């Protein structure tokens, strides 16, 4: 059991050293921003990206003991706090189709705002436009131009 603990500490030490090196590399860029709020936002985004990268690096690289049992790596793919993914735009738009949301007309920006407020998913309109067009081609939605601003609006077909 002791060799296993030492091995896990060695892995953690390598990850900490890698993180320290990465932080030193980005510190100059982050410190160039005058606003502390901007600095925090930049660091937050970078740490999210690094965590996602680490998750992908660890997928498929499972460690086995001599008897063939899988060794816990400390990351539970389904239930870890950073491993949980939010539903994508397609899934959310299909969920909205099942509700009465599209009973009235909505612009892409209104749909994006609704997703942000009700699903905690911050989609760009460009992420939604292709999916909405596909739903329109499948006759699940109608795509109509607004008379007010000449932009497309979507309503149930």
Secondary structure, DSSP 8 states (H G I E B T S, - for coil): -HHHHHHHHHHHHHHHHHHHHHHHHHHHHHHT-S-HHHHHHHHHHHHHHHHHHHHHHHTT--EE-TTS-EE--S--TTT-TTT-----HHHHHHHHHTTTGGGS-EEHHHHHHHHHHHH-----HHHHHHHHHHHHHTTSEEEEE-TTTS-EEEEE-
